[in-house]
Amino acid sequence: MKRFAIAAGTAVLGLAALTACGGGNGGYGSKPAPAQSSTSQTAGGQAAGAKLATADVANLGKVVVDGNGRTLYVFGKDSTSPPKSNCDGACAAMWPPATAGASTPKLDGVDASLVGTVTRTDGSKQLTLAGQPLYLYSEDSKAGDANGQGFGELWWAVGSDGKKNTTQDSDSGNAGY
């Protein structure tokens, strides 16, 4: 009986984690892949400062990207007042947070007064733009990808003003959402 209770509890927690990111399939893509952080590494392996810039991405126009040119997203279930990330565990594996790094982020086309950080539940610092925590999408494999755009109607590329870009990218594979 005790084993059954443990198994049932584990199943409930697992389902809760799957639904935490929203969307018809739990808010996740079909196959998670490791994502690169928004910070770069120095020769000694220490995290250097993050970079936020703007770039023309897919059919979305100008959006915010990290130092590797990868699209940054905001999550519709996060709060901005006060800023709080609501994407942890399996969600954060699919949508890795844009980490703040050890120094002030380098900015190109992004207003410094809009950039901040939020402390995540694991104690790490995540970049914010206009109070919105920023994320990468694990299925964006290169600069210019925007496969997470409109995912589950909760994940959106972000403009330099910190507002979500709700343009539906016909190339993203999420046009049915």
C-alpha positions, 0 to 999 in steps of 0.5 A: 500500500505504501508503494502505491501511495508513493507511485501515485504521489510521484505521478501527480507531481510529474503531471503538475510539472508537465502542465506548469509551462502551459499549452496543449502538450504541457507547453513543451516541444516534442524533444528537448535539446540542450540549449546554450546559455545567454552568457559566454564562457571565459578561458578559465570557464567562468561565466562572462557577462550576458549580451542582449541585442536586437536582430531581424528574426524569421518573419517577426521583425526586430526582436531581442536576441542573446550574445549568440544571436538566439531569440529570447522569449517571455512566458505568459505565466510569469509575473512582472510586478514583482518580476517572477519566473514561473518556469522551473524543473522540466519547463526550464529544461525546455525553456532555459532562463537567460542567465545574467552572468557575472557582470552587467550585460552588454547591450546593443539596441536595448534600453539599459533602463529596461534591463534587470534581473530576477532571482530564480527559485534555485538562487540563480539570476535571470535577465529581465526586460521591462520586468519580464523574465527572458528565456531561450527555447531548446529547439532553436538551434541557431541564430535566427531560429524562432521555433518557440514563437507563439508556442501554446499561446504562452511563449513569445519573442520579445521586442526591445521595448520588453513587450511580447511580439505576437506575430505568428511565424508561419515557419515556426511550426506552431501556426496551429496554436 
